[in-house]
Amino acid sequence: MASTLSDENQFVVDLLTTLRSEKFSLRAWMRFLGRSWEMSCRTAHDNPTLKRSWMRVSLFMSLLAIALLIACAVFEGLPVALHILPGLLCCVVWQQSDLFWHLGLNRRSQLTGKLFPVIGTANICTQLRGLGACFLFGRLIGGVTTPTEVALLIFLGGIVTDILDGQIARCTCAQSKLGQITDSEADFCLYLALTIILLQHGVLPSWLGIVMLLRFLIPLLAALASYFLFAHPVRFGSTIWGKYAGLAQSLYFFVLLVPTQLVFLANWLNAPLLIVTLALLVAAPVAQIVTNMKEVYA
């Protein structure tokens, strides 16, 4: 099994090297995506139990997406639900395709390389957070205004699932690279959607929204550059400063989304939370850069 993992890693490195040597041409990209998809299909074919688990998760997420659309039709009207449908459909299809694409990363560890037989409860929690982001993006794409109450409900659901997926993964010894990647993607998409909604509502300054998005974009762009340009992954795991920054940002979003009955509390907490959040948003990427530099020169 370890040999299989080594062969797959070498296969990916060869693909990236070819992509770079052909100067990222359209033909090279098509070949890269095609062969990557073939590798994902081979993983699914060789692990039918894992493939069936992915199909069940995809069906579950599809049913939940349909339930969200029905709820919109009931409470906001059928025209609103029809406006949300195209964006939500595209986002859910992308989410489940991305999960399928990365099935080969659902491994116990890089040492043994043994695949988990199922997606797992921890990853399902992460998928639920991703579905919340898909719903918000569906509203944004469809030009439908998102009420503060709806955004707050999805935000709180995102926090709960963010706590649960990590705890479940650690308690069941089900930590995997798949979980790390999908967790980061779900966080990025959810906070991106919420930031855009808060900007639309006029409660978040545009400059602050840009700073918050850079917290996710800078590590993402650095990782992609390292992956595609040098065929070498950059470690962007969690740090204590990153956790504090995430907590502060979550609290600040909560203050901006609180119901009108708690506006007095929001006004009192806004300024100090803003200062703390900005300081931690700067400290978090600096700490991550220092961590990577230590690993490079170790």
ABEGO torsion letter per residue (X at the ends): XAAAAAAAAAAAAAAAAAAAAAGGBAAAAAAAAAAAAAAAAAAAAABAAAAAAAAAAAAAAAAAAAAAAAAAAAAAEAAAAAAAAAAAAAAAAAAAAAAAAAAAABBABAAAGBBBABAEAAAAAAAAAAAAAAAAAAAAAAGBBBBAAAAAAAAAAAAAAAAAAAAAAAAAGABBAAAAAAAAAAAAAAAAAAAAAAAAAGABBAAAAAAAAAAAAAAAAAAAAAAAAAGBBBBBBBBAAAAAAAAAAAAAAAAAABBAAAAAAAAAAAAAAAAAAAAAAAAAAAAAAAAAAAAAAX
